Amino acid sequence: MTVSLTQKAAERLSSFLQETATDKHQKAKGIRVSVKDGGCNGYEYAMNITSKPASDDLVIQQDNITIYVDAKSAPLLQGMVIDFIEGVMESGFKFTNPNATNTCGCGKSFQAGDCTPNGVPCNQ
């Protein structure tokens, strides 16, 4: 499996996806996970709500949630776990990526060995 969700992330996503549905007949939605160039370490995680995969997306079903993984990003996301944390100092989705050789303090940006593009400062 390329990407997986913790129980807490699955519950939060399921609730959020139900809240965003405008009517009972709306097509089922899921999340699309990808990586793009950017962030202070070179790569940046992206997670968007969608009801339609791109033609080459990998499709994963977990806990009645459809996860679409961008095919080009898949090697950089192999084995990644998405969690949801709630705390006084930080709340939101947390990405634990075994392919990351370095991560940013914000947790949204990472390096992956020699293939990482140049990063940009976090404050820009």
Residue pairs with C-beta under 8 A, 6 or more apart in sequence:
1 60
2 58
2 60
2 69
2 74
2 77
2 78
2 79
2 80
3 33
3 60
3 67
3 69
3 77
3 80
3 81
3 82
4 60
4 62
4 80
4 81
4 82
5 13
5 62
5 63
5 65
5 67
5 81
5 82
5 83
6 81
6 82
6 83
6 84
7 63
8 83
8 84
8 85
9 82
9 83
9 84
9 93
10 62
10 63
10 65
11 84
12 84
12 93
13 31
13 65
13 84
14 63
14 64
14 65
16 49
17 29
17 30
17 31
17 49
17 65
20 29
20 49
21 29
26 51
27 51
27 52
28 51
28 66
29 49
29 50
29 51
29 66
30 49
30 50
30 51
30 65
30 66
30 67
30 68
31 47
31 48
31 49
31 50
31 65
31 66
31 67
31 68
32 46
32 47
32 48
32 49
32 50
32 53
32 54
32 57
32 67
32 68
32 69
32 70
33 45
33 46
33 47
33 67
33 68
33 69
33 70
33 73
33 77
33 80
33 82
34 45
34 46
34 69
34 70
34 72
34 73
35 43
35 44
35 45
35 46
35 70
35 73
35 76
35 77
36 43
36 44
36 46
37 43
37 44
37 117
38 44
38 109
38 119
38 120
39 104
39 106
39 108
39 109
39 110
39 119
39 120
39 122
40 104
40 106
40 109
40 119
40 120
40 121
40 122
41 102
41 103
41 104
41 109
41 110
41 111
41 116
41 119
42 109
42 110
42 111
42 112
42 116
42 117
42 118
42 119
43 76
43 109
43 110
43 111
43 112
43 116
43 117
44 108
44 109
45 95
45 108
45 109
45 110
47 82
47 93
50 68
53 59
53 68
54 68
54 70
54 71
56 71
56 72
57 68
57 69
57 70
57 71
58 68
58 69
58 71
58 74
59 66
59 67
59 68
59 69
60 66
60 67
60 68
60 69
61 67
69 77
75 99
76 97
76 99
76 112
77 97
77 99
78 98
78 99
79 97
79 98
79 99
80 95
80 96
80 97
80 98
80 99
81 95
81 96
82 93
82 94
82 95
82 96
83 93
83 94
83 95
83 96
84 92
84 93
84 94
85 91
85 92
85 94
94 107
95 107
95 108
95 110
97 103
97 110
99 112
100 110
100 111
100 112
101 110
101 111
101 112
101 113
101 116
102 110
102 111
103 109
103 110
103 111
104 110
104 122
105 122
106 122
109 119
109 122
110 116
111 119
